[in-house]
């Protein structure tokens, strides 16, 4: 884990999904502007980028011995990240009947907000892995 790729890739889904949730909230506040189109595009890009981030995160997780003190937090981080991905992907699918984006309903918006909460928990756990356990840092104790 001298220079892991996962931390570099997570910025893309985090940014896209966070902005998509903000666009959903903006759409609820200002319904005359088509925020939902922006949100749908961001969700699609975020879900695609999330797959790359998840794949590289899994490769980094496999390098961590199961008895390592960070293993529990690493598995929680992965579980929350997959939860966020599923919530955002569900929100995207609800807005794409016949592969054409439509304004989100209450369920799609709720999934987006729940995805943001899961994403925040994922980020907190990721920070704990780096700053508490020293995972991915050069010169960190094994």
Backbone as CSV, one residue per row, in Angstrom:
resi,resn,N_x,N_y,N_z,CA_x,CA_y,CA_z,C_x,C_y,C_z
1,UNK,0.820,-1.193,0.000,0.000,0.000,0.000,0.865,1.258,0.000
2,UNK,1.924,1.247,-0.781,2.817,2.404,-0.821,2.127,3.613,-1.447
3,UNK,1.362,3.409,-2.488,0.626,4.508,-3.117,-0.698,3.959,-3.639
4,UNK,-1.681,3.801,-2.756,-2.948,3.198,-3.181,-3.718,4.090,-4.156
5,UNK,-4.375,3.467,-5.099,-5.165,4.181,-6.104,-6.550,4.556,-5.576
6,UNK,-7.062,3.787,-4.650,-8.417,4.004,-4.139,-8.670,5.441,-3.659
7,UNK,-7.794,6.035,-2.837,-8.071,7.403,-2.385,-8.160,8.422,-3.518
8,UNK,-7.444,8.189,-4.599,-7.504,9.122,-5.726,-8.811,8.997,-6.498
9,UNK,-9.379,7.800,-6.538,-10.592,7.579,-7.324,-11.881,7.926,-6.588
10,UNK,-11.873,7.895,-5.263,-13.124,8.114,-4.524,-13.647,9.539,-4.656
11,UNK,-12.792,10.468,-5.038,-13.245,11.858,-5.154,-14.336,12.020,-6.220
12,UNK,-14.285,11.222,-7.265,-15.252,11.366,-8.351,-16.669,10.959,-7.934
13,UNK,-16.879,9.751,-7.383,-18.243,9.446,-6.957,-18.709,10.326,-5.800
14,UNK,-17.808,10.676,-4.887,-18.204,11.536,-3.763,-18.705,12.880,-4.276
15,UNK,-17.968,13.480,-5.192,-18.371,14.779,-5.734,-19.666,14.672,-6.532
16,UNK,-19.747,13.685,-7.403,-20.950,13.546,-8.245,-22.183,13.275,-7.408
17,UNK,-22.083,12.335,-6.478,-23.251,11.993,-5.658,-23.654,13.129,-4.736
18,UNK,-22.688,13.811,-4.159,-23.012,14.938,-3.276,-23.719,16.044,-4.052
19,UNK,-23.197,16.360,-5.233,-23.840,17.387,-6.063,-25.213,16.937,-6.552
20,UNK,-25.384,15.645,-6.828,-26.698,15.136,-7.240,-27.713,15.307,-6.117
21,UNK,-27.306,15.026,-4.883,-28.215,15.211,-3.750,-28.558,16.687,-3.584
22,UNK,-27.555,17.562,-3.721,-27.825,18.998,-3.651,-28.767,19.441,-4.770
23,UNK,-28.603,18.884,-5.962,-29.497,19.220,-7.073,-30.919,18.753,-6.782
24,UNK,-31.069,17.591,-6.141,-32.403,17.133,-5.761,-33.052,18.075,-4.757
25,UNK,-32.270,18.519,-3.782,-32.799,19.457,-2.785,-33.131,20.791,-3.440
26,UNK,-32.262,21.258,-4.336,-32.525,22.503,-5.065,-33.783,22.372,-5.918
27,UNK,-33.969,21.195,-6.509,-35.170,20.971,-7.303,-36.443,21.023,-6.480
28,UNK,-36.354,20.590,-5.226,-37.514,20.675,-4.335,-37.784,22.121,-3.930
29,UNK,-36.725,22.915,-3.795,-36.881,24.323,-3.406,-37.256,25.225,-4.577
30,UNK,-36.706,24.937,-5.725,-36.950,25.741,-6.935,-37.397,24.830,-8.075
31,UNK,-38.647,24.387,-8.057,-39.106,23.380,-9.027,-39.209,23.873,-10.474
32,UNK,-39.121,25.158,-10.713,-39.254,25.658,-12.081,-37.992,25.423,-12.901
33,UNK,-36.865,25.195,-12.233,-35.600,24.964,-12.925,-35.378,23.465,-13.002
34,UNK,-34.907,22.915,-14.129,-34.772,21.451,-14.276,-33.525,20.873,-13.591
35,UNK,-33.445,21.002,-12.271,-32.324,20.451,-11.510,-32.227,18.942,-11.666
36,UNK,-33.357,18.298,-11.893,-33.387,16.835,-11.957,-32.546,16.298,-13.114
37,UNK,-32.420,17.047,-14.203,-31.596,16.594,-15.321,-30.120,16.569,-14.920
38,UNK,-29.702,17.597,-14.210,-28.338,17.670,-13.693,-28.089,16.529,-12.713
39,UNK,-29.059,16.291,-11.831,-28.922,15.224,-10.827,-28.812,13.852,-11.494
40,UNK,-29.612,13.593,-12.501,-29.584,12.285,-13.171,-28.224,12.035,-13.820
41,UNK,-27.674,13.047,-14.478,-26.358,12.892,-15.105,-25.278,12.652,-14.056
42,UNK,-25.338,13.391,-12.961,-24.353,13.215,-11.892,-24.468,11.844,-11.247
43,UNK,-25.681,11.352,-11.078,-25.866,10.014,-10.511,-25.250,8.954,-11.415
44,UNK,-25.447,9.093,-12.713,-24.900,8.109,-13.650,-23.371,8.106,-13.613
45,UNK,-22.772,9.287,-13.653,-21.311,9.370,-13.607,-20.804,8.865,-12.257
46,UNK,-21.488,9.234,-11.179,-21.084,8.797,-9.845,-21.147,7.293,-9.679
47,UNK,-22.183,6.669,-10.227,-22.291,5.208,-10.118,-21.192,4.506,-10.920
48,UNK,-20.883,5.022,-12.097,-19.801,4.431,-12.893,-18.456,4.611,-12.191
49,UNK,-18.191,5.816,-11.699,-16.936,6.067,-10.994,-16.887,5.287,-9.683
50,UNK,-18.045,5.080,-9.069,-18.103,4.309,-7.834,-17.676,2.866,-8.025
51,UNK,-17.947,2.310,-9.183,-17.502,0.941,-9.462,-15.976,0.856,-9.502
52,UNK,-15.347,1.839,-10.123,-13.880,1.863,-10.169,-13.296,2.057,-8.771
53,UNK,-13.897,2.951,-7.995,-13.416,3.175,-6.628,-13.609,1.926,-5.774
54,UNK,-14.731,1.246,-5.952,-14.987,0.027,-5.178,-14.003,-1.081,-5.547
55,UNK,-13.716,-1.203,-6.827,-12.781,-2.250,-7.267,-11.391,-2.016,-6.681
56,UNK,-10.920,-0.781,-6.723,-9.596,-0.497,-6.174,-9.598,-0.600,-4.647
57,UNK,-10.716,-0.242,-4.019,-10.823,-0.399,-2.575,-10.794,-1.859,-2.166
58,UNK,-11.452,-2.708,-2.950,-11.426,-4.142,-2.659,-10.010,-4.693,-2.778
59,UNK,-9.269,-4.254,-3.792,-7.879,-4.701,-3.938,-7.034,-4.279,-2.742
60,UNK,-7.269,-3.077,-2.238,-6.531,-2.617,-1.055,-6.958,-3.406,0.181
61,UNK,-8.249,-3.709,0.277,-8.752,-4.480,1.423,-8.145,-5.876,1.452
62,UNK,-7.972,-6.482,0.290,-7.406,-7.832,0.225,-5.952,-7.866,0.691
63,UNK,-5.263,-6.727,0.650,-3.884,-6.657,1.124,-3.799,-6.579,2.647
64,UNK,-4.918,-6.279,3.298,-4.946,-6.107,4.742,-5.170,-7.455,5.420
65,UNK,-4.267,-7.873,6.295,-4.468,-9.160,6.975,-5.748,-9.134,7.821
66,UNK,-6.502,-10.243,7.865,-7.762,-10.260,8.613,-7.599,-9.950,10.103
67,UNK,-6.419,-10.222,10.659,-6.203,-9.969,12.084,-5.732,-8.544,12.372
68,UNK,-5.572,-7.730,11.337,-5.125,-6.346,11.511,-6.177,-5.580,12.317
69,UNK,-5.746,-4.694,13.224,-6.715,-3.932,14.031,-7.690,-3.089,13.202
70,UNK,-7.314,-2.747,11.976,-8.181,-1.928,11.129,-9.169,-2.755,10.317
71,UNK,-9.083,-4.084,10.378,-9.907,-4.928,9.509,-11.397,-4.705,9.723
72,UNK,-11.828,-4.555,10.962,-13.256,-4.350,11.233,-13.725,-3.035,10.620
73,UNK,-12.957,-1.961,10.839,-13.333,-0.668,10.264,-13.259,-0.694,8.743
74,UNK,-12.312,-1.421,8.187,-12.197,-1.521,6.728,-13.417,-2.234,6.145
75,UNK,-13.873,-3.272,6.798,-15.073,-3.974,6.322,-16.320,-3.118,6.479
76,UNK,-16.400,-2.356,7.555,-17.532,-1.432,7.724,-17.508,-0.356,6.637
77,UNK,-16.316,0.158,6.360,-16.158,1.163,5.302,-16.652,0.613,3.964
78,UNK,-16.239,-0.610,3.650,-16.664,-1.222,2.392,-18.176,-1.432,2.374
79,UNK,-18.730,-1.905,3.481,-20.176,-2.125,3.544,-20.974,-0.840,3.371
80,UNK,-20.523,0.233,4.009,-21.220,1.519,3.872,-21.064,2.074,2.459
81,UNK,-19.885,1.887,1.865,-19.682,2.362,0.494,-20.605,1.625,-0.474
82,UNK,-20.742,0.328,-0.296,-21.647,-0.443,-1.151,-23.106,-0.058,-0.903
83,UNK,-23.425,0.256,0.340,-24.777,0.731,0.650,-25.054,2.043,-0.070
84,UNK,-24.099,2.972,-0.003,-24.260,4.254,-0.694,-24.424,4.033,-2.193
85,UNK,-23.599,3.152,-2.767,-23.697,2.883,-4.201,-25.090,2.344,-4.548
86,UNK,-25.580,1.400,-3.776,-26.895,0.810,-4.052,-28.016,1.844,-3.926
87,UNK,-27.936,2.704,-2.917,-28.965,3.736,-2.747,-28.961,4.715,-3.916
88,UNK,-27.780,5.154,-4.312,-27.701,6.084,-5.438,-28.077,5.407,-6.758
89,UNK,-27.680,4.156,-6.937,-28.063,3.438,-8.158,-29.577,3.238,-8.202
90,UNK,-30.176,2.933,-7.059,-31.634,2.808,-7.000,-32.322,4.117,-7.344
91,UNK,-31.791,5.214,-6.826,-32.343,6.526,-7.147,-32.252,6.805,-8.649
92,UNK,-31.112,6.443,-9.235,-30.933,6.637,-10.680,-31.923,5.786,-11.473
93,UNK,-32.071,4.531,-11.103,-32.980,3.644,-11.840,-34.428,4.115,-11.772
94,UNK,-34.829,4.665,-10.648,-36.201,5.176,-10.518,-36.457,6.387,-11.405
95,UNK,-35.411,7.097,-11.788,-35.559,8.278,-12.649,-35.383,7.967,-14.126
96,UNK,-35.143,6.704,-14.459,-34.809,6.363,-15.836,-35.757,5.331,-16.457
97,UNK,-37.066,5.535,-16.391,-37.921,4.579,-17.094,-37.681,4.706,-18.599
98,UNK,-37.619,3.613,-19.263,-37.367,3.592,-20.707,-36.072,4.300,-21.083
99,UNK,-35.097,4.293,-20.151,-33.776,4.886,-20.376,-33.816,6.377,-20.687
100,UNK,-34.869,7.058,-20.261,-34.988,8.505,-20.429,-35.177,9.131,-19.049
101,UNK,-34.345,10.119,-18.687,-34.491,10.709,-17.359,-35.809,11.462,-17.204
102,UNK,-36.407,11.293,-16.039,-37.646,11.994,-15.696,-37.449,12.647,-14.328
103,UNK,-38.272,13.623,-13.979,-38.150,14.230,-12.648,-38.315,13.164,-11.563
104,UNK,-37.518,13.251,-10.508,-37.571,12.217,-9.477,-38.839,12.322,-8.633
105,UNK,-39.325,11.170,-8.217,-40.423,11.139,-7.274,-39.878,11.190,-5.854
106,UNK,-40.777,11.052,-4.909,-40.382,11.105,-3.499,-39.406,9.994,-3.149
107,UNK,-39.641,8.788,-3.660,-38.757,7.668,-3.339,-37.359,7.879,-3.902
108,UNK,-37.256,8.345,-5.137,-35.944,8.579,-5.745,-35.172,9.654,-4.981
109,UNK,-35.862,10.711,-4.580,-35.208,11.766,-3.807,-34.812,11.260,-2.426
110,UNK,-35.669,10.462,-1.816,-35.355,9.895,-0.496,-34.139,8.973,-0.564
111,UNK,-34.046,8.173,-1.626,-32.880,7.309,-1.789,-31.608,8.130,-1.967
112,UNK,-31.711,9.245,-2.664,-30.565,10.127,-2.850,-30.100,10.694,-1.509
113,UNK,-31.033,11.122,-0.688,-30.679,11.675,0.626,-30.108,10.578,1.530
114,UNK,-30.715,9.404,1.508,-30.189,8.278,2.291,-28.798,7.891,1.792
115,UNK,-28.586,7.953,0.480,-27.265,7.675,-0.085,-26.229,8.660,0.419
116,UNK,-26.634,9.928,0.544,-25.707,10.932,1.051,-25.317,10.648,2.501
117,UNK,-26.273,10.217,3.305,-25.983,9.875,4.698,-25.015,8.689,4.756
118,UNK,-25.268,7.670,3.925,-24.358,6.519,3.868,-22.985,6.934,3.354
119,UNK,-22.955,7.850,2.398,-21.688,8.351,1.856,-20.889,9.095,2.927
120,UNK,-21.571,9.882,3.750,-20.888,10.600,4.834,-20.299,9.611,5.840
121,UNK,-21.058,8.566,6.166,-20.548,7.542,7.091,-19.353,6.817,6.473
122,UNK,-19.416,6.572,5.181,-18.303,5.933,4.474,-17.048,6.791,4.562
123,UNK,-17.199,8.069,4.317,-16.068,8.984,4.393,-15.489,9.066,5.796
124,UNK,-16.352,9.067,6.795,-15.871,9.105,8.176,-15.051,7.854,8.475
125,UNK,-15.552,6.692,8.060,-14.815,5.446,8.279,-13.508,5.422,7.488
126,UNK,-13.524,5.954,6.276,-12.298,6.040,5.483,-11.265,6.928,6.166
127,UNK,-11.717,8.043,6.717,-10.814,8.907,7.472,-10.249,8.212,8.693
128,UNK,-11.077,7.417,9.357,-10.607,6.659,10.516,-9.528,5.660,10.109
129,UNK,-9.709,5.031,8.944,-8.694,4.084,8.476,-7.348,4.773,8.269
130,UNK,-7.370,5.974,7.737,-6.125,6.686,7.460,-5.555,7.324,8.721
131,UNK,-6.379,8.096,9.426,-5.855,8.920,10.509,-5.736,8.201,11.850
132,UNK,-6.523,7.164,12.068,-6.412,6.403,13.314,-5.540,5.173,13.119
133,UNK,-5.806,4.420,12.046,-5.087,3.169,11.827,-3.844,3.325,10.955
134,UNK,-3.696,4.440,10.264,-2.520,4.655,9.434,-2.529,3.884,8.126
135,UNK,-3.680,3.417,7.686,-3.772,2.643,6.443,-3.498,3.556,5.253
136,UNK,-2.599,3.111,4.368,-2.314,3.849,3.145,-1.330,4.979,3.309
137,UNK,-0.834,5.207,4.503,0.136,6.290,4.731,1.546,5.747,4.629
138,UNK,2.421,6.503,4.011,3.834,6.114,3.914,4.456,6.145,5.308
139,UNK,5.197,5.119,5.639,5.876,5.079,6.917,4.973,4.729,8.087
140,UNK,3.711,4.349,7.793,2.788,3.993,8.873,3.162,2.623,9.437
141,UNK,2.937,2.417,10.725,3.238,1.104,11.300,2.321,0.055,10.709
142,UNK,2.806,-1.181,10.541,1.984,-2.233,9.936,0.826,-2.633,10.842
